[in-house]
């Protein structure tokens, strides 16, 4: 069946061998997840600040002033107005909700972040700003990110290494620029040519 090995502070963990409760704990403590639809990654019934503070509370932070300060700091980092900390996420635009979800995910500085089409469904101008912000945060925080995308421009901008999959099977892997500039597998060649062809 194979293995998926994660190097935790506890040592190597086979993710297929550990239980569901342990996987949930890893997601809460060491991993982050950014959904394509930000509404899947936010609690819409609580404020923007509560969304960010909730993950810190899961790690044991209880001081209201520190939770609020962290919320305002992270809202600023993702280019949201810190004064909107008490506003509900449903009052934000789609791009703003995505930035709030990113703040909620990154506030705990996870070891590994999974991003599923983080710019999907957003206007091109909003996508460009979000990608620029993501690239800056990934570099500044030294994050390890697994990014799922069908957009090769997003892959080129954010990914150092690329894994091309077709029908659940890996067909090519390597450095992103190398694969996109000189694809070896027929499927990768088709993907790259479909983007380049007007």
N, C-alpha and C positions, 0 to 999 in steps of 0.2 A: 504494500500500500504506500510505502514511502514515509518520509519524515519531513516535518518543518521544524527546524531547530531555532530557538530564540535564545540569545545570550543575555540572560537576566543578571541582576546583581547577585542572585542566588546560584548562578551557574547556568549550564545549558539545560533548556527545557524543550522537550519534544511536544509541540503544541497539539498533536493528535493524541498524545498519551495522557495529558493532564485533563482534569475535569472541567465542566462548564463553569463552576464557581470560581476556579482558579483563573480561567480565561477572562471572566468578568472582572476579577480583581486586577489583572494585568491591564485591561482596558481602562479601568478607573485610575490606576496608580502609575503605570509606566508608558501606556500607549495613548494616542489621541486619534480621533476619527473625524474627518471633515466630509460630510455627506454632500452629494450633488445638490439636493434640495435642502437649503438651510433650515426649513421648517422641520425636517427630520432630526436635526441636530440641536434644536433650540427648544426651550420650554416657553411656549407662547403666552402662557398665563402669568408669568412673573416678569419683573423688570429686566432691562438689559444688564444692569449691575448684578442682579441676583443670578442671572445666567452665568456670568463670569465667576462670581463668588462661589457658586455651588460646587465647582470642581475643587476649589481650594478647601472648602469645608469638608469634602470627602477625604482630604489628606490631613484633616485635624485642625485647620485654622478656624478659630472661633471669635477673634477680636473684630468687632464690627468696623472700627475705624480702619484697620488694616485691610479688611475685605473690600471696603468702599474705595480705599486708596488704590488697591490693585485693580479694581474695576475701572476706575477713571484712567489709570495709567495705560491699561490695555486698550481701552477705547481709543485713546490718543494714538497708540501704536498702530492700530488698524484703520486710522483715519476716520474715526467717528467722533462727533462732538462729545467730550466728557460730560458736558452739562446735560446730556440726554440719558444719563445713567439711570434715571428713574422711569424712563419711557418704556412702554411695552414693545417687544420686538415686532408685533403686528403693525406698529405705526411706522416702521422703517421700510424702505424700498428693498427689492430683492437683492441688489448688490450690497446694501448696508446690512441686511440680515446675514449674508454670507460672511462679511467682515466680522460681524458679531460672533458668528459660529466659530470663526478662526480664532478670535480672542478667547472664547470659552475653552477651546481645545488647547491652545498654546500656553495659557496662564500657568499651568502646572509644569511647564517645560518637560513634556514627555520625551522619553528616549527614542520613540518611534512614532511617526504620524502616518496614518493611512488617509489618502485623499482620493475621493471618487469623483472624477470629472468636476473639480471645484469651480470651474468657470462655465459649466454647461447651463444653457438657458439664459445667459446674461447677454445684454447688448455688447457689441464689439468694443465700444469705448469703455464700458464698465469692466469688461474682461481685461483690457490692457492695463488699467489701473490696478486691478486686483492681482494680476500676475506680477507686476512690478513690485507691489507690496509683499507678496508671498516670497519672491526671490530674495528680497532684502531680509525678511524675517528668517528664512531658512539659513541664509549665510550668517547673520548676526548671532543666531541662537545655536548654530552648529547642529541643526536638526537632521535626523535621518528620516527620509520621507519615501513611502511607497505610493506612487501616483498612478492611478488608472485613468487613461484618457484615450480618446480616438483622435484627438487633435494633435497632429505632428508638430505644429508650431509651439503648442504648449509644452510638449515633450522636449523639444529642442531648447526652449527657454529655461525649463526647470530641472531637467534630468541630466545627470552625468552619465548614467548607464541606462540602456534601453533593453527591454525584453519584448519581442514581438510574438504575439500569440494568435493562433488561428484554431477555432473550434476547441479551445481548452488546452491546446498543445503549444509548447514553445517552439518556434521555428527559427528564431535568430536572436542572439544576445551579444551585447558588447557595448562599446562607448557610443553614446548617442550620436555625436557628429559623424563618427565613422560609419555607423549603420545608415544614417539618413543620407550621407553623401555618396556612399558606395554600397548599397544594399546587395547582399549575396543571394538571399532566398527569393524565389519567384513571387511569393506573396508579399514580401516587404517591398520588392521592386514595384509591384502593382499599387501598393499603398502610396509609396512616394510619388509615383508617376501620376496617380489620380489627383494628388494635391497640386502637382506642378502643371498639369494640363489645364488650359483655360476652358 
